Amino acid sequence: MPLSVFSSLLFFFTQTEEILVDYNDLRTVKQLAKEAPFVTESTIRWWIYHANRNGFDAVLIKIGGRVYIDKNAFNKWLEGQRLAASGDAA
């Protein structure tokens, strides 16, 4: 198989893969605040209100009028909020 055909197929398969949400990882604001006591419901609601500016929109899933938070995406978002890079000394 020529390299160009292989790279085209690789591009196609990587572009069509979907990342599915595990419904077991979805939390309401109250559930997340209970599981992560370092944040309050008010703080989470503020993050949701300003989601388009702080990147929190990447963790939100809206179904009907309800907003759910993907716990795995929340953990990734939280890790991105570190002030120092992981290799830097504080």
N, C-alpha and C positions, 0 to 999 in steps of 0.2 A: 504494500500500500504506500503510495507516495506521501511524503511528509505533509504536503499542503492539504491533502484529503484528510489525513489523520488529524491535523490541527483544526480543520473545519468541523470534523465530527466532535472533537473535544470541546470546541467552542459551543457547538449546538447543545451538547449534553449538559455542560455547566450552566448554560443560559436557561435551560428548560427545567432544571431541578427546582422544586418548590420546597420551601421550609414550612412545614406544617406546625401549627400551634398545638401543644398538648393541653387539652382542656383541664387537666389536673393541675396545671401551673397557673391558671387564671385566678386572680384574687380581686375582691372588691376593695374599696378604699378602707373600710373598717377591718376586713380580714388582714390586709397588709399591715395596717397600723398595729394590730394585735400581735402579728408575727414578728414585726420589726419595731420594738418599743423605743428605739432611738429616734423615730419620727412620729409625729402626731398626724391625726386625720387632717387637721388644718394645713399642715405642711404639704402633705400629699395633694390636697385639693389645690393649693397654690401652684404646685408643680404642674398639675393638670391644666389649670387656667392659663399658665404661661408656657405650655408644652411646645408651641411652635418656636419659641425663642430659646428654650433651655435644652432642647433635644429629647424631652420626656415623651414626645409624641411617638417615639420608636417603641415604647413599652405599652402603649395604650391600644386596646381593642374595643371598639364601640359596636354593640349589638342592640339595635333598637334605640332606646333612650338610656341604656345602661352602659357604663364605662367599666371595663375590666383592665387589670394590670397583669401583664405576663411576668411572672416572678423571675424567670430566667433572664428575660430582657432587662428587667429592673436591676438585677445583680450586675449585668454588663454595664448598664448606664451608670450605676453607682460606682463601679470600678473606674469609669472614665472621669469621675469627679475628683479624683485624687489631685492634690496640689503639687506633689512631687512625682516624677516619673518613678517607676518601680525600681530602677537601678540607682537612683540618686539617694544620697544620704540626707536625712532631714536636719 
